[in-house]
Amino acid sequence: MAVVSSPISASGLNLFQRLTRRWEAVHPYNAAQILRISGRLEPSSAAGAWAEALWALGLGRVRVIEPSRFCHEALNGEMDRYPLTVLPAGTSLETHLTAELNRRFDDPDEPPFRPFLRQGEGESYFGVVYQHWVADSVAIRFVLQEWLARVFDPSAARGSTLRRSPGGYWRLFGRRGGWRLDEGLLSGFRTHMRHRRVRKVRTAGTADYPVRVTLHDAPLGTIDGLRDFARLQDCKLHDVLLAAVAEACGCYVPTQVRRNRPDLSVGSIVDLRPHAAEGLEDAFGLFLGFTHVVCRPEDLRDWPRLLRRVAAQNRVHKNSGLPQASMLWMLAAMAFGPLVPDAKLYSFYRKEMPMAGGLSNVNLNGTWAARYHPEPLRQYIRVSPTGPLVPLVFSATTLGSQLSVSVTCREALLTREAAGQMAEAFLDRLARSRIDNAARK
């Protein structure tokens, strides 16, 4: 499809993007999203819809205009250079995703998206591996929504390009976003002091960088029972998931336990779009922050106590605006960045904010994905990168009554068997916490 590219104005790199681009000099910061589709998709149909979706949304390759700006370039009849990858029959999704999260986007002309298709008799998997600094999970869902519409619902296809990032983090989430500097500084100081008592995770130098991806499904209906359990405990579903992550990390992640560092910290990736001073609902870009909770040894041994502690800290974070205030930590990291070589970044972050694991939690009910579920969209899977902050990440995605969980873990941290046991422990805690249908009746 030969088309003529139109110029697109440049956008500024925000704080999160600058940090992740520095990490990419050390190891790829790739993520993935996958749709499980009913029926057998033909490669020509999937590839054509992908090319049309990118063109309609005004996406293609990305050019970085040093030192702090970038722009998108729509591909001009070049899709054949970057074809859809059709996986051989029987290829393991886990194997493909593991390889792709460790493979660099080292061709400056290549778009930051690598689509792939795995065909099956009764269903197919269509997914995209992408450079995470370019787009967050919400932004990639715009692209997959457009792709799915062009395959299954042409009347719903979009006719206009996506809006680009309207500005940096301070403009979007600073004073105009309702955030106060004094409260942010106080939260930042508290974060620093809490992490003086947090266990450090064992590291293995450059051998610590490669990651492994595993995919897991909670039993159907688990998510509904967990919502009822959360209401009964006067907490949020996210609190339950994060507490289960903390418990699993406490049991399986090898940490350096010292007398003055007995606690364990886990983090949450936060979508900052709802906190912006202006609407970002249709903006393509990356708008992420993070929070953390710190758990004491006695918390990790007592599930009800652990859940109460996690929920209490998350309530404080929400009320104090800590998701936005996380940009203060990013500012500090940028300030010290020139003093730390890229190869030493991981050690620097693991010392200053030693988190044992992280959670990326997304509920797709109420979004466009729910309109196509369960037919033709049977399942939505997300895979997150570990990056320099956390050595492993649980990515939980809810669609309908289905909870899909992927785990991205540094290979040097846990053996395959230990990582599998950790995922099983996480799902088992959720299963034991849910209120089943019989109890609800």
N, C-alpha and C positions, 0 to 999 in steps of 0.2 A: 504494500500500500504506500505509494509515493505521495508525500504531502510536503508542504512548505512550512518550515518552522518559523514561528513568530517570536520576537524577542521577549524575554521575561525579566522583569526587574529583579535586582539582587536583594537578598535578605541578610540580616546580620546573624552571625552565629551566637546563640545564647549561651549561658553559663554551662548548662548540662552538655550541650553539643561540644563546647571547647574542651571540657574535661574528657569526654568520651573519645574525641578525636586524638587526644594525646595518648589515651590508652590503646587506640588502634595502632599506634606506632610500635606497640609491644605485642599485642595479640588481637585478632579480629573481634569486633564487637557486633556480631551478627545475631539476629533473632529470626523467628519463623512463625507463620500462621498457616493453618491447613484446614481445608474444608473437606469433609467426607460427604460425598454426593451419591445419591441413589442412581443406579444404572451405570452403563459403560460409556464413558466420555471418549469421543474420538479426538486424537491429537490435533487434527486440523481445525476442528471447531473450537477447542480450548485455546489453541494458539491464536486464532483469529480474534476471538473475544478479548484475549489479553492485550493484543496490539491495539485494538479499538479502544479499550478501556484506558490505556496509558495516554493515547492521543486525545481522547475526549477530556481527560482530566488535566491535560497540559503537563504531563510528566514524561521523563525520559532520563537522560544522564544528568549528573550534577557536577557543576564546575565550582571549585573553591577559589575565591578571589582573595588571596592572602592580604592581610592576615586574619580578617574577621568577617568576611562576607562570602556568600555563595549564591548560586542561581541554578534554576532548572532549565534544561534545554530539551524541547520535544524532539524526538528522533525523526529524522527526515529520510524516510524510506530505508531505514537501517535495521529493521527488526530481524531480518534474516541473519544478521551478524550475532544476534543474541537470542537464539531460539529457545523454545520451550524444551526442557529436559524431560524425556519420556523414560521413566525408570523401567528396567527389565522386569518381567513378571516374577513375582515372589520376592522382590527386593524389600528388605526390612526398612520401614520408615525410620526406626531408631538409628540404624546404620547410616542411612542417607543424611539424616539431620545432624548426627554427630560429625560426619565428615564436613558438612557445609558450615556448621558453626565454627569449625576450625580452619576454614579456607578463606583466605583474604580476597577482597575485591581489589586486586592489584593492577587492573587495567583502567587507566583514567577515563577511557572512552566508554567503559561498560556502565550501563544503568545500575543503580544500587539495588536492583531487584532481580532475583533469579527464580523464575517460575518453574515448577515441575509438576508432572502428572504420573500417578501410578494407577494403571487400569486394573479393573477386576471384573468378574462376571456380573455380580449383583450390585457393585458399588465401585466408585473411583475416588481417589484422593487428589485434589488439586491444591497446591500450596505455593508459597513464595518465601524464600529466604532473603532477608534484606539487611542493609546496613542500618543499624538502629539509630545512629546519630542523625540520620536524615529524617526519620519518621518514628512516631510513637505508635502504640497499638491501635489507637483510635484512627490515626491517619491511614494505616495499612488496611483497616476495615473499610475505609472509603473506597479503596482500590478494589478489594475483593467484592464489595457490594456491586460496584460497577461491572466487574467481570461476570458475576453470577447473573445479574440482570440481563446482560447481553447474550447469555447462553439460554436462560430459562424464562425471562420476562422482559422482552425487548421494549415493551411500552413503558417500563420503569427506568430505562436507561437515561442517564444524565446528559444534558445538553450544554453544560458550561464547565469551564475549568475550575479547579479548586483554588480557594483563596490561600495566599501564602502567609507566612508568619508576619503579623503586623508590628512586631517589635521585640525588644529584649525582655529579660525577666523583670528587671526593675520597673519598666514601664507597665508591664502586664500585672505583676504580682506585688509590687512595692506599695508605696503610700496610696496610689490611686486604687489599688486592689483592696484597700481596707486594712492593710497590715501596718503595724507600728514598729518602728526601728527599735525602740527601747525594749519592747517585749521580745522582739527577735533576738537582740543581744543577750537578754537574760536567758532565753531558751538555749541559745548557743553555748553560753557558759555552763548551764546545767548539763547539757549534752557532753561537753568536754569533761566535766568532773565525774559524771557517771561512768564514762568509759575508762577512767583511771582504775576502776575496780572490775573491769570486764576481762574475762579470759581471752587470750590471743589464740588464734587458730594456727596450728602448725603449718609451716610453709616449706616448699621444696625448691626454691629458686626458680629458674626458668622451666624446670620440669612441672611446675605448678600451673602452667597456663592452659594446656589442652583440656578440653571438657568432653563429657559424655552426656548424651541425652537418653532418657528413658520415658516411656509413655504409660500412663495408668488410667483406669476408669473406675470410679466409685460405683458400687451397685446402684442400679436405677432407683430413684426415689430417695437416695441418701440426702440430697440437698434439701428436699422438703422437710424431712425429719430434723435436719440440723437447724432450719429456720425456726421450727417450733421449740427446739431445745434452747436456742439463743433467746427467744422471747421469754421462756420460763426462767432463764438465768439473768434476765434484764441486761442483755448485752447484744452486740451485733454479730451477724454471721461472720464478718471479717475477724472479729475477736476470737471466735472459736477456731477458725482456720489458722490464725497466727499463733495461738496458744499451742495448737497441735504441731506446728512447725518448730516452735521453741522446744517442746518436749522431745520431738524426734532428733533435733540437733543436739540436745543435751545428752541423749543416749548414744549417738553414733558418730558425731563429729569429733575428731581428736583435737583437743584443746590443751593449752599449757596452763594447768590449774596451779595457782600459787596462793599463798596465804593472803596476800594483799589484792588478789584478783580472783575472787570466787564466783563472780556473777557471769551471766551469759546474756548476750545481746543479739536480737534478730531484728531485721528491718522490713519495711513495706514500701514498695514503689507506689507513689501517689500520682494520680492524674490531676494536674493543676488547672485544667481547662475551666472547671466550675468556679475557681477562685479568681479568675481574671477580671480586670477592670473593664474589659470589653469582650463581646462574644467571640468565642473560638470554636463554635459548634461545627463550622465548615472549613476550618483552617487546616492546611496540610503543614505538618511540622512536628517538632518534639517539644512537649510541655510537661515535663515530669519533675517531681520532687521526691522526697523520701522522709519517712519517719522511722522510729525505732522504739523498741521496748526493752527494758533490762529486767532480767529475772534472776532471783536469788536461788541458791541451791535448795532451800526449803520449799520454794515455789515449784521447782521442777519435780519434786517428789510428791506433790499433792495436786492432782488435776483441778479440783474445784478452786483451790487457792490460786493456782497458776492462771486460770481463766479470769478470776476476779482481778488479779493484778494487771493482766494484759488489758482488760476492758477499761480499768481505771486510768491507765496511762494513755490509752487511745482517746478517751474522753478529754483528758487534759490537752493532748495534742490538738484535737479539733477545736477546742475553745481558745487556745492560745495562738492558733495560726502557725503551728510548727511546719506543716507542709510547705508553706511559702517561706518560712524562716530558714528552711534547709538551704536556701540560696546563699545565706551568710556563710555556711560551711563551705559551699562551693567557691564563694569569693575568697575565703581564706586559703583554700586549696590552690586556687589560681595565683594568689599572691606568693605562695611558697613554691609554686610550680617551677619557676626558672631556676630555683636553687636545687631542684631534684631532677636528675637525669631520667629520661623516659623509662629506662630499664629498672630504675629504683622506685617507680611510682607505686607498684603493688605493695612493696614493703612499707612505704610511707603511709599509704591508706590503711593497711592492716594494723599499723601501730597506732594511728590517730583515731580510728573508728573501727575497732575489731569486732565485727559482727560475724556470728557463726553461720548465718543463713538469711535468706530473704523470701518474701512472698509477693507475688504479683497476682492479684485477685480481680477478675472481671466477670460481671454478670451481664449477659447479652439479652436476657429477657427484657422486653420493652424497647429493643433496638430493631433495626431492619432484619437482623438475622432471625428473630422470632417469627417474622412473617413467612419465612421459607422453611420453617421447621415444623414437622419432621421430614416433609417432602418439598423439594428435593434435598434440602440441607439436613443431613442426619446428625452431624456432629461438627463442633468447632474446636480446634486444638491450637493452643498458643505455646510457643517455646521462647523463653527469655534467656539472655546472656548473663553470665556471672559478673563480668566486669571487674574493676579493681576493688569494689567495696565488699562484696560477699563471695564466698567460695562455692556456694550452691544456692539455687533458686527453685522454689516450688511455684509453678504457674498454674493457677486454678481458674478454669473457665466453665461457667454455668450457662447452659442453653436448654430451655424446657426444664425437665426434671433430671437432667443429666449433668454430672460433674466430671469434667475431664481434667486430669492432672499430668503435667510434664515436670520432670526434674532434670535440671541442668547442673552437673556437678563436676568439679575439677577431678580429673582422673587420678592425680597423685594423692588426693585427699582420702578417698574411699575406694576399696575394691568394688568390682561389679556386684559381688555377692552382698557386701555391706551396704552399698547404695540401694540394692533391691530390698534388703531388710528394713532400711530406714523408710522407704516409700510404703512398704507394707505396714510398718508401725504407725505412720501418719494416717493411712486409710483405716486402719483398725481403730485408732482413737476416734476418728469421725464416726465409724459404724457404731461404736459403743456409746457415743454421746447422742446419737440421733434418737428422736422419739418416733417409733414406728407407727404404721397406720392403725394397728390394733389399739395401741395406747391412746392415740388421738381420738378414736371413737369411744 
